[in-house]
Each structure stands twice: as C-alpha cells, then as structure tokens.
C-alpha cells in the first residue's frame, strides 16, 4: 500500500474514537473509513487537505521530522533483487528432468559395479552444470553494470528557524511530506502531489506507453461525489499527480511527496507478479501491493516445454529398455542378473549423455558471441533458444518503433490542401517563443517545426520579436508577438506601428479564439458552416495518426510599455494547420521486413492513441487493414480463446493498460492452433485443408517475445516466453527481462534471433543424429543379443564406444548451420524428433544387422581364430564408422548450402573413423576384449557402408523436401 493515513501520528486517521477530530470535515468519509487506502487515491482532497493529512506545510518538513520519518519508512529506494550465488545456480541447473535421469542411471551403474559408466555420466552432468552456471553468472555481472538509479538528487525545501531554503539532497533521503521542486529534465523521485506548477508537462511513457507529454497542474477544487467515492479519471490522467519514473518535459513545479520507495506505484508494480493482475493505470486500480522482491516467472518457457517433452520421451525408452533386455535374455538364453550391466549399458547407449553439455555449450557460445559484440546480453541461457523459437514479437511503439521525437509531416491550408503559409507562421511562433520566453529547455514540437523550416531561416530572422507567451497546458496555446517592415508569404505582412500576434496550439483551443479564416489569400468570417468544415479536417487528420496544431494570426496596434496577456489571443484569423508525427526509428522498417522474412509476426501493444499507432504501422509496412488496429478495451469482455483468435489477426492494440498487454501476450502464447498468421493460414489453404483440420493436428503453442522499457510493460514481460528490454529501460524492467539490448534497435533483436536459431539448430542436429544412431544400435544389439550365444558387445566396449561418440559430438556446439535453418522459428518438438529418429534409427539398425551377417561370414565362416573378440572388434569398428557417416551425411548432406561439411564436423568425423579402424588392432584392443579382423571383413564392411550411405542420402532428401514444403508459421 502507499503512504497510508493511519501511519501519521496526530492525523485524523490515527486518533482514537474518544479524541476530537478538529479537521475531520476536511477529510472525505472514504479516507477516514479506509485507514489502509492509498493517499494518492484519496477522493476529493485539495492540496491543503493533503498537506494537513501528511502533517506538512507549504514550506516542507523540519529536519527533525524528516529524520524521524526516514527511520520510520526507510530510504527512498526500490527493493533490489539480490543476484543468486554460484552454488544456488549450480544446484538449480541440475533440476531439469533429463539431468535427473542421467544421475539415476549413474547410481544404477554404480550399484551394479559399472564404475566407468557411472563416472562418465557424473562428469558429463557436472561439466554441463558448471558451463551453465558460469554463463549465467557472467551475464548477471554484465547486467549489473547497467543498473543505475532513477535519479540521483532532488531539490527539497526544509523548514528551519532561520526560514529555510531549497537544497539538493540524495533522492534516497526523501520522505513522505517533503516539498520538492521540479524543473525541465528532472525525473520524479517519488509519487507526488502538485502544489504549484507553471507550464508543466510530464512524460509518462515508461508508465503508460503514451508518447506525448501530459499536462499537469494543481487541482484545488473537490472532485468526486459527496460520499467520497472517486468518479474521476484514471490515476495517470489525474492532472495533480506525478509518479516516480516520469520525467518533466517542460515547465516547473513545486510538489509534496506522497509515497517513497517500495510504497510508490512504481515500486508496487515492481513487486507484483506478472500475469493478468491489474497494472498501473488499469481500470479499478486502487494502489498496488505485493511481495517486495523481483517477481519470478511462473510459467514454462518454450525451452522448458521442448526439453521436458524430449526428456520424458527418452525417459520412457530408457526405463523400458533394461527390463526388456533382462526378460529376453532370461527367457531365451537363461541368463540372469549377470546381464544387468549389459542392460544398463544398453540404456546408457540409448541416452544422449552429451545433451546437457551440448545444450549448455551451444547456448553459452551463442550468448558469448552476442555479448562480445556489445549489442545483446542474454541473462538466462535458455532464453537464447526461446529467441530462436519466437514466431510473434510484441513491442511497444514509443521509443522502439519510433524515436520518441516529433517530425513535421505536412503543412495544410484550412481546407486541408498542402500550403506553405501555415508552416511559415508556425516557425515564426516557434522561433520567437524560444528566443523571448527563455524556456529552460526547447519544446520538442517547436524544434521539429524549426527543423522543417530550416531553408527559410533567414526570412524568419527578418521579423523582430516583441513579446512571447509560452505554451500553457491549461490554455494549450503559445503566442509570439512580432514587428517587421518585410512583406510576408501568403497574405498581407505586418506594417509599421502594428504588431502581429502569431498563435499556435491545439486546434479546438485556437479555433475557439478565431473570428476569421484565410483561404486563397483572402480573409473571411468564420461562420458555423466553416467551423464544421474545419472540424472535419481536424478529425480526418488526427484519425490518420497526426498530431495537428492550428496556426492563427491577428494584427494589433503597437502599444509600447504594455504587456501582452492571454486575453489578447482573440479575434484571430486561422491560416491553417501543421501536422506532426512520431519520427520512425531509422532501422525499424527494415527490421520489421527482416523479421517477417524470418517468420516472425510483429505486433504492437501500446498505451498510445489508435491514430498514431495506425500511422506508424502503415509506415512500417505492417498490416493496417480493417480490424488490424484496435483499442484494447475491445478485449475486456472476451474469453481467452476468443482473445487468442482476435489477437492472431490483429496487428496492433492501442490504449493498452498493463493488464491488457499481459492478457494479449498470454493469449498468443496459449493459442492452440487458433493463433496463426495470415501467411500461415494461406499456406494451409493451398494444401486444401481447412482451418479446423489444421487446428485438430495439435499445433504447438506459439513462442512470444515482448520488447518493453517501462514499468507498464512489466506484467507483459512476465507473461511472455522471452522478455527483452533495452539498456536505457527503467532498471526494474531490465531486471525482469531475459535479454538486454544495447539500444532500442529491432535489428539487434534480429541478430539475437539468428543466434538463437543457430544454437537451437545445432542442438536439434545433435539430437537427431545421436538418437537415430543410438536407437539403431540398441535395436541391433537387442536382436544380436537374442540370436548369439554371447553378448554382442561387452559393457566396457559399449562404454568406450559411447565415450568416443560423445567426445566428437561436442563439435555440434561449434557448428554453423546453413541458411535454411535460419528461415523459420527453431523449436525442438518431441513429436517431430520421434518421427525422425524412428525412421533413421530403423535404417541404422538395418546396417548394423547387415554387419552382423558380414561378421558371421568373415569371422566364423572363414574360420578366423579370434572368435568372440573378433566379433566384438568388428561390431565396434562398424558402429563408429556408421556413426561417423551419419554425422557427415545427416549434418551436411549432398545438397547443403556449404557444399561440404563444416570444419568442426569434418574433423570430428575423421577422428571417429580413425579410432574405429585403429583401436581394435592396437595394443589397447586386447585390454578391451577385441582382436584384429581379417581383410575380407573390411571389404564387405565397405560395401555395407556404401549401401548405407546411399540409403541415408535418399532418406535425407525426402525429409528435407517434406520440411521445405511445410507451411511457414
């Protein structure tokens, strides 16, 4: 809760029932009855009532009061998330199901005295955990360097016997009741109630997503009904309140601190878990509460879903294999528990022991390459996989797709046609307002207008400025008074002894002050019909996303010594309008096109108005057809399923609260086939299947990324698969994100997506090749074990073979997949993987069984004296050679983009082949129970390998063709 009345000693809310309440009439009933109500939400309080409730005054607190409150409420800092230590990260990295199964297999191996297998598995698990811990710890240190305070100092006014004075103090020393001063560029250091303000406008984009500055001013009249209920606008629309995280765009103010630290709206949002809970500014929000720590992600990511699905598929195979081996050998060969080590070795042979190491190494390498370029920091290694799997990227508009600064779009005559005169007079107003009003910082709109009129700057300087009335957020106009002898464009120029007033501002406010209109160089009266026509022009242009300013002029007799006031802004003649829009980020359009080519749909979720959103989407080439841009209030009455279908065909949602953003992201993630892009639906239509049939196939959930930088983006960051924040985002948003960008550049996201797809492609290649080869070997060993009077391979031989294969497979983590792997989202789908390994595994088993026949012919048929040792050696050699062939052909293929296997894979294949050929006849062979093979065997084995290679190449071509024909998501 925010700073509550019951905490103020001596206040009306703190008194006992028997005590008098001399000021009770000043406090609305709702505040007196609800002692825990947030003061900032108290209905109907005037500035004086607020000061009394805070036991403060216009001159602020005394030093003694400030010190006492600092001890009572603590420093004005947000709760920092304590980074996890290395031991905790190490233990946490062992929690995935597959690592658990490997550890269980190691324990079983140790129980049957297969110490070599147990040690190898344990070493692999520890290496994987260490790699993952180190990578995430380095990322945490990198992001720690990005953390910074919201503001460093604040100008506070404290009472003293000598009268007191304003001075700078650290923001962490502010307490409720302090009176502070704000100026242009200042950040609001706490939640504030305005006491006085002059031309104050505030940027709230980090809180609401709205790009335009919002006018703020004190409100002294009571609001709400007599019962004390608040019926006014939302918190962020209340003109007398400023919230921590907002910044002053123009003007100055004096304000009283309402809440500090974790009790601010900013701090409360930081502590509230994400999801569908209310967010700041959401309807019905009355304060924010929640655990005061960094929220944890409560849902499975795409990486979690993929790894868990694959792990449990393998777990079923591994748990089924040992009992089958034991039962088959007991039934057909009369062997008992002596085959248990072999059964465990077979289960280990089916297990991709290197999976944790390959996954961690591939992700850590990709994250390190991104961090080395300085553009992207991956804080959570699995997030790199999620980046590669993204097929929907949701982003805010302000500062991401746009530069958060206006640029001139058009200069229009009153009838809506292009004309230079409105820009000319608007530039005159901007120039002399900036020159004469002595504003602390230039107004962004004035700078945009002057930049557009730069070519006519000499003509603007021909005028002589007399006076200026700067923009006032209440009257919403600015005025410059000039004098010159020069003729001007488009109409009669100012004359000697005459001052010309040039007024610029909001169309409705300027038109209210106009009595005439200038069209085609002639001034005519402004009647009701003309006003209606002008209103239509304004409505059409603002609906198109422009921020329109009306420009009007009037001549007055020169009056030396007499100041101009807002009352002189009357009887004006409208000369036209200037339209401004948000400047697009330089790389936004190209980045959106690049993401679309990679199968990533860009969706805009913003708190801004629909008009600017539509304009930005059109400029970026995003879909702006009927229904493509909607206001978020459309979703309030929808179920999650209805929202998923609506979100799939909607490009942008405007006027989003944090709750809306989180709901939209959650609906996109959970879309079970209903949330498809238009391109994907067209591709399905081309196959002749209807949407219902496509949905019944069980399309996987979508992988959604969200890019945000403000507090209002926190719930959506927690609801998505991978949260992304720029370096200059508010620090709580950076902490909640999985990925931090050096700048708000979608091209950086495109590069991160490519890195994620490369890492995921390498992991998928490892799984396909290893599991299909292992499955074939297991099937062949089971068949041979039932047909032979002896074990086809000894447990030690199985272990050495797995060690060799595991060692060379580390090359997959350093592979560079071809362009085809980068064209679509990379997701590890258990069902697709199972189909792949079944087909190629059976092909591998056929090659192994053919080798069994070759061994029978070459060893037993020729009377070779080696017997079992020669059989074991022959199968050991064949297994390693076929695995090398699988690595080469299934990774690179005959028609790969590179035309040859990449360096790491080529070296690994050669090493595996050399080991398979040289180990059995070497001095180590007899120690492992193997002997030299006859030359006939190598000739027959070469024939088997040629046939097997041809079968692999044919099967891979068919598989690649089927994948290429599948519709892109």
Secondary structure, 3 states (H helix, E strand, C coil): CCCEHHHCCCCHHHCCCCCCCCCHHHCCHHHHHCCCCEHHHCCCCCHHHHHHHCCCCCCCCEHHHHHHHHHHHCCCCCCCCCCCCHHHHHHHCCCCHHHHHHHHHHHHHHHCCCHHHHHHHHHHHHHHHHHHHHHHHHHHHHHHCCCCCCCCEEEEEEECCCCCEEEEEEHHHCCCCCEEEECCCCECCCEEEEEEEEEEEEECHHHHCCCCCEECCCCCCCCCCCCCCCCCCCHHHCCCEECCCCEEEEEEEEEEEEECHHHCHHHHHHHCCCCCCCCCCCCCCCCCCCCCCCCCCCCCCHHHHHHHHHHHHHHHHHHHHHHHHHHHHHHHCCCCHHHHHHHHHHHHHHCCCCHHHHHHHHHHHHHHHHHHCCCEEECCCHHHHHHHHCCEEEECCCCCCEEEEEEEEEEECCCCCECCHHHHHHHHHHHHHHHHCCCCCCCHHHHHHHHHCHHHHHHHHCCEEEEEECCCCCCCEEEEEEECCCCCCCCCCCCCCEEEEEEEEEHHHHHHCEEEEEECCEEEECCHHHHHHHHHHHHHHHHCCCEEEEEEEEEEECCCCCCCCHHHCCCEEEEEEEEEEEEECCCHHHHHHHHHHCCCEEEEECCCCHHHHHHHHHHHCCCCCCCCEEEHHHHCCCCHHHHHHHHHCCCEEECCCHHHHHHHHHHHHCCCCCCCCHHHHHHHHHCCCCHHHHHHCCCCCCCEEEECCCHHHHHHHHHCCEEEEECCCCHHHHHHCCEEECCCCHHHHHHHHHHHHHHHHHHHHHHHHHHHHHHHHHHHHHHHHHHCCCCCCCHHHHHHHHHHHHHHHHHHHHCCCCHHHHCCCCCCCHHHHHHHHHHHHHHHHHHHHHHHHHHHHHHHCCCCCCCHHHHHHHHHHHHHHHHHHHHHHHHCCCCCCCCCCCHHHHHHHHHHHHHHHHCCCCHHHHHCCCCCCCHHHHHHHHHHHHHHHHHHHHHHHHHHHHHHHCCCC
